[in-house]
Amino acid sequence: MSKICLTASLLFVLLCAISEVSAQTVVSVNPEAVEFDAPSLTVSTPVNGYRVAFFLYGTDPRRDTPVKTVQIGTGARQDNGRVKISLQELVTDVPDGRYVATVQVIGPPDALPTPPSDPFVLSRNTSVQDRLDSARNERLWTRIAIGIAGALLTVPFLF
């Protein structure tokens, strides 16, 4: 009788351990983009853009305040109907942590936000201020490069 109880106990513990492992979700670290495919994004009425909201993982996007909200243009919609949000510049000022994102169509009055994305982790080796300074410097060097290219293009017209 004790062997049966021991075997049943071991089987129960093993099944619990297996269910715990299978219940874990894969979390992306520093993803480049988040994609959405939801019925509310395939409306036939005119779309003026999309509102992307970032929430701390574990909060309720229907009632909690987002960490950050950004409006983007309609160019995020791909030919296959999915909306792809590039995160690289949008989350520069968002602190490291675990997040989910939602997207809502701007335009139709009855558009609802999508269900939350899969959780993702922002884990960078720099502070928020360092990331903002770096982005500002990149914009400066881009302007300088455009100015030099413009000057070089006008040289043939001078002679």
N, C-alpha and C positions, 0 to 999 in steps of 0.2 A: 504494500500500500504506500509506503514512504517513497519507493522508487517512482511510482506513478505521480505522486505529488511533486517530487523533485523535477521529474521530466516535464510536467505541465508548467511548473514555475519557470524553468529555464526557457521553455518554448514561449511563454508569455513575455518574458524579459527580452528575448530575441526579437519577437514581433514588434514590441514597443520601440526598440532601438532602430529597427528597419523603418518603421513609420516616421520616426523623428528625422532620419536622414533624408527620406524622400519628401518630407514636408518643407525642407529648406529651399529657398529660392536662390537662383543665381543672381548675384548683384554685380553690376558693371561698375568698374572704378574709372573715373574720369572719362566718361564716354564722349565721343565727338558729336554725336547727334542722338536725338530721341525721335522715334517715328510713331505716328498714331494712325489708326484706321477705325473710324467710328461712323455710325449712321448719321450722326448730327453734322458730320463734315462733308457729306455727300448731298447736300441740299441743292436744289436747282435754282433757288433765288440768288440774286447777286451777292457776292461775298466781298466785303471791303478789306478783309485782312483776318488775322488770328490773334487772339490774346493768349499768351502762354503764362501760366502761373506755376511757380515753384513752391512746394510745401515740404516741410520737414516730414520725413518718413514716420508714420504712426499717427499723424494728425488726420482729421477728416476734412478733405477738400471742399465738401459741401457746406461746412459751417465755420471752419477755421480760416484765419487770415494767412495769405501766402507770404513767404519770405520775400519774394520778388514777383512782379508782374511786368510783362513786356508785350508791346504790340508789334507784330511783324506783318509784312505785306503778304499778298496772295502768291508770291513766288515760291512759298514753301510747299505748295501743293504740287505733287508729282503727277505724271500722266496716269499712274495706276490708281489714283484717288487717295493715296496715303499722303499725310502731311509730315514732312521731315524738318525738324527743328535743329539747326546747328547750334550747339551749346557753347562753343569756344568763346565767343565774345559776350554772350548773354549772361554767363555766370562768373565773370571776372570779379565782380564785387560781392559775390555770395560766399559766405564763410564755408570752410570745409565742414562736411557732415554728410548725412544720409538723406536723400531727397526723393520725391516723386514729382512729376509734372502733369499738368492738364492743359488742354487746348480748347478754346471756345471760338466759334466763328463770330466775327464782327459783321453785322449787317442784319441778318434775319432776327426779328424780335423774340422768336421762340427758341433760339439756338441754346442748347445746353452744353456744358463742358463735357469733354470726354471722360471716361473712367481714368483714374490715375495710371501713369506709366508704371512699368516695372521699376522697382527701387534702384537708384544709382548712388554711388558714393563720389563725392568731390574730395580728393585728398591730394593737395599740392604742397610743394616744399617751400612756398613763399607766402608772405603775408598778403592780405587784401591790398594794402597800400603799395607793396612792391608790384603786384599785378597791375594795378591802375597806372602806376608810373611807367611800367614797361609798355602798356598799351598806348599811353600818351607819347612815349618816345618813338614807337613804331609809326604812329601817325605823323610825327614830325619828320622822320626820315622819308616817309612816303611822299610828303609834300616837297621836300628838298629834291628827291629824285625826279618828281614830275616837273619841277622848275628847271632842273638841268636839262632834261629831255626836251622841254619846250624851247629852251634857249638854243640847244643844238639844232633843232628843226628850223629855227628862224635864220640861222647863219647863211644858208644858201640864198635867201632872199635879199640879204644885205650886199651881196657881191654880184 
